[in-house]
Amino acid sequence: MSSSVKNRFSLVELIVGDLFKNQKLSLLLVCLIIASAVAILWTTQQTRKQLFIQEQLMLERDVFESEWRNLIIEENVLADPKRIEKSANKLGMEHVLPKNETVIVIKNR
């Protein structure tokens, strides 16, 4: 029984020894395949991460665009001439006639 255990170990040693002595190209190709697989996994993970970030930024952009449209609408409503005139009348403001207008010029030294 000890000889069969010894033979198994010597078989494993023989295979490993054969790989390093006679099958260097095969061993190199296996290492390159493993490295390529790891590189593909890493690239895929990075791509998914970047796509997630891009999606988040696009959602944020949509929110900002919606807020911008609402601000433009609010500005148009607040700048309506009828609304401004109505507010001015409530405050007791009147149109200034050119004959009642006084211009003050301040000169800088």
DSSP file (Angstrom, degrees, kcal/mol; ACC not computed):
  #  RESIDUE AA STRUCTURE BP1 BP2  ACC     N-H-->O    O-->H-N    N-H-->O    O-->H-N    TCO  KAPPA ALPHA  PHI   PSI    X-CA   Y-CA   Z-CA
    1    1 A M     >        0   0    0      0, 0.0     4,-1.9     0, 0.0     5,-0.2   0.000 360.0 360.0 360.0 -35.7    0.0    0.0    0.0
    2    2 A S  H  >  +     0   0    0      1,-0.2     4,-2.1     2,-0.2     5,-0.1   0.815 360.0  55.4 -68.2 -28.8    2.8    2.4    0.7
    3    3 A S  H  > S+     0   0    0      2,-0.2     4,-2.1     1,-0.2    -1,-0.2   0.851 106.1  51.0 -72.3 -32.5    4.2    1.7   -2.8
    4    4 A S  H  > S+     0   0    0      2,-0.2     4,-2.1     1,-0.2    -2,-0.2   0.896 111.8  46.7 -70.7 -37.9    0.8    2.7   -4.4
    5    5 A V  H  X S+     0   0    0     -4,-1.9     4,-2.1     2,-0.2    -2,-0.2   0.913 113.5  49.2 -65.2 -41.9    0.7    6.0   -2.4
    6    6 A K  H  X S+     0   0    0     -4,-2.1     4,-2.1     1,-0.2    -2,-0.2   0.874 109.7  51.9 -64.9 -36.4    4.3    6.6   -3.4
    7    7 A N  H  X S+     0   0    0     -4,-2.1     4,-2.1     2,-0.2    -1,-0.2   0.871 107.2  53.1 -68.1 -37.1    3.5    5.8   -7.0
    8    8 A R  H  X S+     0   0    0     -4,-2.1     4,-2.5     2,-0.2     5,-0.2   0.938 111.1  45.6 -63.2 -45.5    0.6    8.4   -7.0
    9    9 A F  H  X S+     0   0    0     -4,-2.1     4,-2.8     1,-0.2    -2,-0.2   0.897 112.7  50.0 -65.3 -38.1    2.9   11.0   -5.7
   10   10 A S  H  X S+     0   0    0     -4,-2.1     4,-2.1     2,-0.2    -1,-0.2   0.827 108.8  53.3 -70.9 -27.7    5.5   10.2   -8.2
   11   11 A L  H  X S+     0   0    0     -4,-2.1     4,-2.5     2,-0.2    -2,-0.2   0.925 111.0  45.8 -68.3 -44.4    2.8   10.3  -10.9
   12   12 A V  H  X S+     0   0    0     -4,-2.5     4,-2.7     1,-0.2     5,-0.3   0.929 114.5  48.3 -61.9 -45.0    1.8   13.8   -9.9
   13   13 A E  H  X S+     0   0    0     -4,-2.8     4,-2.6     1,-0.2    -1,-0.2   0.884 110.7  51.9 -62.4 -37.0    5.4   14.8   -9.7
   14   14 A L  H  X S+     0   0    0     -4,-2.1     4,-2.3     2,-0.2    -2,-0.2   0.910 111.1  46.4 -65.7 -42.5    6.0   13.2  -13.1
   15   15 A I  H  X S+     0   0    0     -4,-2.5     4,-2.4     2,-0.2    -2,-0.2   0.937 115.9  44.8 -65.7 -47.0    3.1   15.2  -14.7
   16   16 A V  H  X S+     0   0    0     -4,-2.7     4,-2.2     1,-0.2     5,-0.2   0.921 114.5  49.2 -63.5 -43.8    4.2   18.5  -13.1
   17   17 A G  H  X S+     0   0    0     -4,-2.6     4,-2.0    -5,-0.3     5,-0.2   0.893 110.6  50.8 -61.5 -40.0    7.8   17.9  -14.0
   18   18 A D  H  X>S+     0   0    0     -4,-2.3     4,-2.7     2,-0.2     5,-1.3   0.896 108.5  52.6 -65.3 -40.4    6.7   17.1  -17.6
   19   19 A L  H  X5S+     0   0    0     -4,-2.4     4,-0.5     1,-0.2     8,-0.3   0.929 114.5  41.2 -60.3 -45.3    4.7   20.3  -17.8
   20   20 A F  H  <5S+     0   0    0     -4,-2.2    -1,-0.2    -5,-0.2    -2,-0.2   0.800 124.6  36.2 -76.0 -27.0    7.6   22.4  -16.7
   21   21 A K  H  <5S+     0   0    0     -4,-2.0     3,-0.2    -5,-0.2    -2,-0.2   0.918 134.6  11.7 -90.2 -48.7   10.2   20.5  -18.8
   22   22 A N  H  <5S+     0   0    0     -4,-2.7     3,-0.2    -5,-0.2    -3,-0.2   0.654 124.2  50.6-109.5 -18.9    8.5   19.6  -22.1
   23   23 A Q     X< +     0   0    0     -5,-1.3     4,-2.5    -4,-0.5     5,-0.2  -0.219  59.9 132.8-118.2  42.8    5.1   21.5  -22.2
   24   24 A K  H  > S+     0   0    0      1,-0.2     4,-2.5    -3,-0.2     5,-0.2   0.877  75.1  52.3 -62.3 -37.9    6.2   25.0  -21.5
   25   25 A L  H  > S+     0   0    0     -3,-0.2     4,-2.6     2,-0.2    -1,-0.2   0.923 110.1  47.9 -64.9 -43.5    4.2   26.4  -24.4
   26   26 A S  H  > S+     0   0    0      2,-0.2     4,-2.3     1,-0.2    -2,-0.2   0.915 112.9  48.8 -63.0 -42.4    1.0   24.6  -23.1
   27   27 A L  H  X S+     0   0    0     -4,-2.5     4,-2.2    -8,-0.3    -2,-0.2   0.903 111.4  49.9 -63.9 -41.6    1.6   25.9  -19.6
   28   28 A L  H  X S+     0   0    0     -4,-2.5     4,-2.4    -5,-0.2    -2,-0.2   0.909 110.3  50.3 -62.9 -42.7    2.2   29.4  -21.0
   29   29 A L  H  X S+     0   0    0     -4,-2.6     4,-2.4     2,-0.2    -2,-0.2   0.894 109.3  51.0 -64.4 -39.6   -1.0   29.3  -23.0
   30   30 A V  H  X S+     0   0    0     -4,-2.3     4,-2.3     2,-0.2    -1,-0.2   0.920 111.0  48.8 -62.6 -43.1   -3.0   28.1  -20.0
   31   31 A C  H  X S+     0   0    0     -4,-2.2     4,-2.5     1,-0.2    -2,-0.2   0.902 111.4  49.7 -63.1 -40.1   -1.6   31.0  -17.9
   32   32 A L  H  X S+     0   0    0     -4,-2.4     4,-2.5     2,-0.2    -1,-0.2   0.878 109.3  51.7 -67.0 -36.9   -2.5   33.4  -20.8
   33   33 A I  H  X S+     0   0    0     -4,-2.4     4,-2.4     2,-0.2    -2,-0.2   0.921 111.4  47.0 -64.0 -43.4   -6.1   32.0  -21.0
   34   34 A I  H  X S+     0   0    0     -4,-2.3     4,-2.2     2,-0.2    -2,-0.2   0.921 112.9  48.8 -64.9 -43.1   -6.5   32.5  -17.2
   35   35 A A  H  X S+     0   0    0     -4,-2.5     4,-2.3     1,-0.2    -2,-0.2   0.898 111.3  50.6 -63.0 -39.8   -5.1   36.1  -17.4
   36   36 A S  H  X S+     0   0    0     -4,-2.5     4,-2.3     2,-0.2    -2,-0.2   0.906 109.3  50.7 -64.2 -41.8   -7.4   36.8  -20.3
   37   37 A A  H  X S+     0   0    0     -4,-2.4     4,-2.2     2,-0.2    -2,-0.2   0.903 111.0  48.4 -63.1 -41.3  -10.4   35.5  -18.4
   38   38 A V  H  X S+     0   0    0     -4,-2.2     4,-2.4     2,-0.2    -1,-0.2   0.903 111.0  50.9 -65.4 -40.9   -9.6   37.7  -15.4
   39   39 A A  H  X S+     0   0    0     -4,-2.3     4,-2.5     2,-0.2    -2,-0.2   0.887 109.7  50.2 -64.4 -38.8   -9.1   40.7  -17.6
   40   40 A I  H  X S+     0   0    0     -4,-2.3     4,-2.5     2,-0.2    -2,-0.2   0.918 111.2  48.6 -64.8 -43.8  -12.5   40.1  -19.2
   41   41 A L  H  X S+     0   0    0     -4,-2.2     4,-2.2     2,-0.2    -2,-0.2   0.917 113.2  47.1 -62.5 -43.2  -14.2   39.8  -15.8
   42   42 A W  H  X S+     0   0    0     -4,-2.4     4,-2.4     2,-0.2    -2,-0.2   0.915 112.9  48.6 -65.3 -43.4  -12.5   43.0  -14.6
   43   43 A T  H  X S+     0   0    0     -4,-2.5     4,-2.4     2,-0.2    -2,-0.2   0.902 111.1  50.6 -63.7 -41.3  -13.4   44.9  -17.8
   44   44 A T  H  X S+     0   0    0     -4,-2.5     4,-2.3     2,-0.2    -1,-0.2   0.909 110.8  48.9 -62.5 -42.6  -17.1   43.8  -17.6
   45   45 A Q  H  X S+     0   0    0     -4,-2.2     4,-2.2     1,-0.2    -2,-0.2   0.916 112.3  47.8 -64.8 -42.5  -17.3   44.9  -14.0
   46   46 A Q  H  X S+     0   0    0     -4,-2.4     4,-2.4     2,-0.2    -2,-0.2   0.884 111.0  51.5 -65.3 -38.8  -15.8   48.3  -14.8
   47   47 A T  H  X S+     0   0    0     -4,-2.4     4,-2.4     2,-0.2    -2,-0.2   0.921 110.3  48.1 -64.5 -44.0  -18.2   48.7  -17.7
   48   48 A R  H  X S+     0   0    0     -4,-2.3     4,-2.2     2,-0.2    -2,-0.2   0.902 111.3  51.2 -62.9 -40.4  -21.2   47.9  -15.6
   49   49 A K  H  X S+     0   0    0     -4,-2.2     4,-2.1     1,-0.2    -2,-0.2   0.928 111.6  46.6 -62.3 -45.2  -20.0   50.3  -12.9
   50   50 A Q  H  X S+     0   0    0     -4,-2.4     4,-2.5     1,-0.2    -2,-0.2   0.871 110.9  52.4 -66.4 -37.4  -19.6   53.1  -15.5
   51   51 A L  H  X S+     0   0    0     -4,-2.4     4,-2.4     2,-0.2    -1,-0.2   0.892 109.0  50.5 -65.1 -38.8  -23.0   52.4  -17.0
   52   52 A F  H  X S+     0   0    0     -4,-2.2     4,-2.2     2,-0.2    -2,-0.2   0.924 111.4  47.6 -63.6 -44.0  -24.6   52.6  -13.6
   53   53 A I  H  X S+     0   0    0     -4,-2.1     4,-2.4     1,-0.2    -2,-0.2   0.911 111.4  51.2 -63.2 -42.0  -22.9   56.0  -13.0
   54   54 A Q  H  X S+     0   0    0     -4,-2.5     4,-2.3     1,-0.2    -1,-0.2   0.906 109.2  50.5 -62.0 -41.6  -24.0   57.2  -16.4
   55   55 A E  H  X S+     0   0    0     -4,-2.4     4,-2.1     1,-0.2    -1,-0.2   0.905 110.2  49.8 -63.9 -40.8  -27.6   56.2  -15.7
   56   56 A Q  H  X S+     0   0    0     -4,-2.2     4,-2.2     1,-0.2    -1,-0.2   0.908 111.5  48.8 -63.4 -41.7  -27.6   58.0  -12.4
   57   57 A L  H  X S+     0   0    0     -4,-2.4     4,-2.5     1,-0.2    -2,-0.2   0.875 109.5  52.0 -66.8 -36.8  -26.2   61.2  -14.0
   58   58 A M  H  X S+     0   0    0     -4,-2.3     4,-2.2     2,-0.2    -1,-0.2   0.894 109.6  49.4 -66.7 -38.7  -28.8   61.0  -16.7
   59   59 A L  H  X S+     0   0    0     -4,-2.1     4,-1.9     2,-0.2    -2,-0.2   0.910 111.6  49.0 -64.5 -41.2  -31.6   60.8  -14.1
   60   60 A E  H  X S+     0   0    0     -4,-2.2     4,-2.3     1,-0.2    -2,-0.2   0.902 109.5  52.5 -64.0 -40.7  -30.1   63.8  -12.3
   61   61 A R  H  X S+     0   0    0     -4,-2.5     4,-2.7     1,-0.2    -2,-0.2   0.904 107.3  52.4 -61.2 -41.3  -29.9   65.7  -15.6
   62   62 A D  H  X S+     0   0    0     -4,-2.2     4,-2.2     1,-0.2    -1,-0.2   0.894 108.9  50.0 -62.2 -39.5  -33.6   65.0  -16.2
   63   63 A V  H  X S+     0   0    0     -4,-1.9     4,-2.4     2,-0.2    -1,-0.2   0.925 112.0  47.6 -64.0 -44.2  -34.5   66.3  -12.7
   64   64 A F  H  X S+     0   0    0     -4,-2.3     4,-2.6     2,-0.2    -2,-0.2   0.889 110.9  51.2 -65.3 -39.1  -32.4   69.5  -13.4
   65   65 A E  H  X S+     0   0    0     -4,-2.7     4,-2.4     2,-0.2    -1,-0.2   0.901 110.5  49.2 -64.6 -39.8  -34.0   70.0  -16.8
   66   66 A S  H  X S+     0   0    0     -4,-2.2     4,-2.1     2,-0.2    -2,-0.2   0.918 112.1  47.9 -64.2 -43.3  -37.5   69.7  -15.3
   67   67 A E  H  X S+     0   0    0     -4,-2.4     4,-2.2     2,-0.2    -2,-0.2   0.898 110.5  52.7 -63.4 -40.0  -36.6   72.2  -12.5
   68   68 A W  H  X S+     0   0    0     -4,-2.6     4,-2.3     2,-0.2    -2,-0.2   0.921 108.7  49.5 -62.0 -44.6  -35.2   74.5  -15.2
   69   69 A R  H  X S+     0   0    0     -4,-2.4     4,-2.3     1,-0.2    -1,-0.2   0.905 110.4  50.7 -61.5 -40.9  -38.5   74.3  -17.2
   70   70 A N  H  X S+     0   0    0     -4,-2.1     4,-2.5     1,-0.2    -1,-0.2   0.890 110.0  50.1 -64.2 -38.8  -40.5   75.1  -14.1
   71   71 A L  H  X S+     0   0    0     -4,-2.2     4,-2.6     2,-0.2    -2,-0.2   0.886 109.5  50.9 -67.2 -37.9  -38.3   78.1  -13.3
   72   72 A I  H  X S+     0   0    0     -4,-2.3     4,-2.4     2,-0.2    -2,-0.2   0.923 111.5  48.0 -64.1 -43.1  -38.7   79.4  -16.9
   73   73 A I  H  X S+     0   0    0     -4,-2.3     4,-2.2     2,-0.2    -2,-0.2   0.924 112.4  49.1 -62.5 -43.9  -42.5   79.1  -16.6
   74   74 A E  H  X S+     0   0    0     -4,-2.5     4,-2.6     1,-0.2    -2,-0.2   0.903 110.4  50.8 -62.9 -41.2  -42.4   80.8  -13.2
   75   75 A E  H  X S+     0   0    0     -4,-2.6     4,-1.9     1,-0.2    -1,-0.2   0.914 110.4  49.4 -62.8 -42.6  -40.3   83.6  -14.6
   76   76 A N  H  < S+     0   0    0     -4,-2.4    -1,-0.2     2,-0.2    -2,-0.2   0.887 112.2  48.2 -64.1 -38.8  -42.7   84.1  -17.5
   77   77 A V  H >< S+     0   0    0     -4,-2.2     3,-1.1     1,-0.2    -2,-0.2   0.930 114.0  45.8 -67.1 -44.4  -45.7   84.2  -15.1
   78   78 A L  H 3< S+     0   0    0     -4,-2.6    -2,-0.2     1,-0.2    -1,-0.2   0.778 111.7  52.7 -71.0 -25.1  -44.0   86.7  -12.8
   79   79 A A  T 3< S+     0   0    0     -4,-1.9    -1,-0.2    -5,-0.2    -2,-0.2   0.333  75.8 130.1 -92.6   7.8  -42.8   88.9  -15.8
   80   80 A D    <>  -     0   0    0     -3,-1.1     4,-2.3    -4,-0.2     3,-0.3  -0.455  58.2-139.4 -64.7 125.3  -46.3   89.2  -17.3
   81   81 A P  H  > S+     0   0    0      0, 0.0     4,-2.6     0, 0.0     5,-0.2   0.856 100.8  53.8 -57.1 -37.7  -47.0   92.9  -17.9
   82   82 A K  H  > S+     0   0    0      1,-0.2     4,-2.2     2,-0.2     5,-0.2   0.910 109.9  47.5 -64.0 -41.1  -50.6   92.7  -16.7
   83   83 A R  H  > S+     0   0    0     -3,-0.3     4,-2.4     2,-0.2    -1,-0.2   0.908 112.6  49.0 -65.9 -41.9  -49.5   91.2  -13.4
   84   84 A I  H  X S+     0   0    0     -4,-2.3     4,-2.4     1,-0.2    -2,-0.2   0.919 112.2  48.0 -64.5 -43.4  -46.8   93.8  -13.0
   85   85 A E  H  X S+     0   0    0     -4,-2.6     4,-2.3     2,-0.2    -1,-0.2   0.895 111.2  50.8 -65.0 -39.3  -49.3   96.6  -13.7
   86   86 A K  H  X S+     0   0    0     -4,-2.2     4,-1.9     2,-0.2    -2,-0.2   0.914 111.9  47.1 -64.1 -43.0  -51.8   95.2  -11.3
   87   87 A S  H  X S+     0   0    0     -4,-2.4     4,-1.5     2,-0.2    -2,-0.2   0.887 111.3  51.7 -65.8 -38.5  -49.2   94.9   -8.5
   88   88 A A  H  <>S+     0   0    0     -4,-2.4     5,-2.8     1,-0.2     4,-0.4   0.902 108.5  50.9 -65.3 -40.6  -48.1   98.5   -9.2
   89   89 A N  H ><5S+     0   0    0     -4,-2.3     3,-1.1     1,-0.2    -1,-0.2   0.884 106.8  54.5 -64.3 -38.1  -51.6   99.8   -9.0
   90   90 A K  H 3<5S+     0   0    0     -4,-1.9    -1,-0.2     1,-0.3    -2,-0.2   0.856 109.4  48.4 -62.3 -34.3  -52.1   98.0   -5.6
   91   91 A L  T 3<5S-     0   0    0     -4,-1.5    -1,-0.3    -5,-0.1    -2,-0.2   0.475 120.2-110.9 -85.2  -2.2  -49.0   99.8   -4.4
   92   92 A G  T < 5 +     0   0    0     -3,-1.1     2,-0.2    -4,-0.4    -3,-0.2   0.732  64.8 151.9  81.8  22.8  -50.3  103.2   -5.7
   93   93 A M      < -     0   0    0     -5,-2.8     2,-0.3    -6,-0.1    -1,-0.3  -0.592  23.2-167.0 -86.7 150.1  -47.7  103.6   -8.4
   94   94 A E        -     0   0    0     -2,-0.2     2,-0.2    -5,-0.0    -5,-0.0  -0.885  30.2 -90.5-131.5 162.9  -48.5  105.5  -11.6
   95   95 A H        -     0   0    0     -2,-0.3     2,-0.5     1,-0.1     0, 0.0  -0.511  42.6-126.2 -69.7 141.4  -47.0  106.0  -15.0
   96   96 A V        -     0   0    0     -2,-0.2     5,-0.1     2,-0.0    -1,-0.1  -0.799  17.7-141.0 -93.0 126.8  -44.5  108.9  -15.2
   97   97 A L    >>  -     0   0    0     -2,-0.5     3,-1.2     1,-0.1     4,-0.7  -0.602  21.6-117.6 -82.6 148.5  -45.2  111.4  -17.9
   98   98 A P  G >4 S+     0   0    0      0, 0.0     3,-0.6     0, 0.0    -1,-0.1   0.830 114.8  55.2 -57.0 -32.5  -42.1  112.8  -19.7
   99   99 A K  G 34 S+     0   0    0      1,-0.2    -3,-0.0     3,-0.0     0, 0.0   0.767 110.7  45.4 -73.1 -23.0  -42.9  116.4  -18.4
  100  100 A N  G <4 S+     0   0    0     -3,-1.2     2,-0.3     2,-0.0    -1,-0.2   0.461  91.5 107.8 -93.8  -2.6  -42.9  115.1  -14.8
  101  101 A E    <<  -     0   0    0     -4,-0.7     2,-0.5    -3,-0.6    -5,-0.0  -0.584  51.0-164.3 -82.4 135.1  -39.7  113.1  -15.2
  102  102 A T        -     0   0    0     -2,-0.3     2,-0.5     2,-0.0    -2,-0.0  -0.981   4.5-155.7-119.9 128.7  -36.5  114.4  -13.6
  103  103 A V        -     0   0    0     -2,-0.5     2,-0.5     2,-0.0    -2,-0.0  -0.901   4.4-162.3-106.2 129.3  -33.2  113.0  -14.6
  104  104 A I        -     0   0    0     -2,-0.5     2,-0.5     2,-0.0    -2,-0.0  -0.951   3.6-161.2-112.3 125.9  -30.3  113.1  -12.2
  105  105 A V        -     0   0    0     -2,-0.5     2,-0.6     2,-0.0    -2,-0.0  -0.926   1.0-163.3-109.7 126.2  -26.8  112.7  -13.5
  106  106 A I        -     0   0    0     -2,-0.5     2,-0.4     2,-0.0    -2,-0.0  -0.942   9.5-150.8-110.5 122.4  -24.0  111.8  -11.2
  107  107 A K        -     0   0    0     -2,-0.6     2,-0.3     2,-0.0    -2,-0.0  -0.755  10.4-133.8 -94.5 136.7  -20.5  112.3  -12.4
  108  108 A N              0   0    0     -2,-0.4    -1,-0.0     1,-0.1    -2,-0.0  -0.686 360.0 360.0 -84.5 140.8  -17.6  110.2  -11.2
  109  109 A R              0   0    0     -2,-0.3    -1,-0.1     0, 0.0    -2,-0.0   0.435 360.0 360.0 -85.2 360.0  -14.5  112.0  -10.2
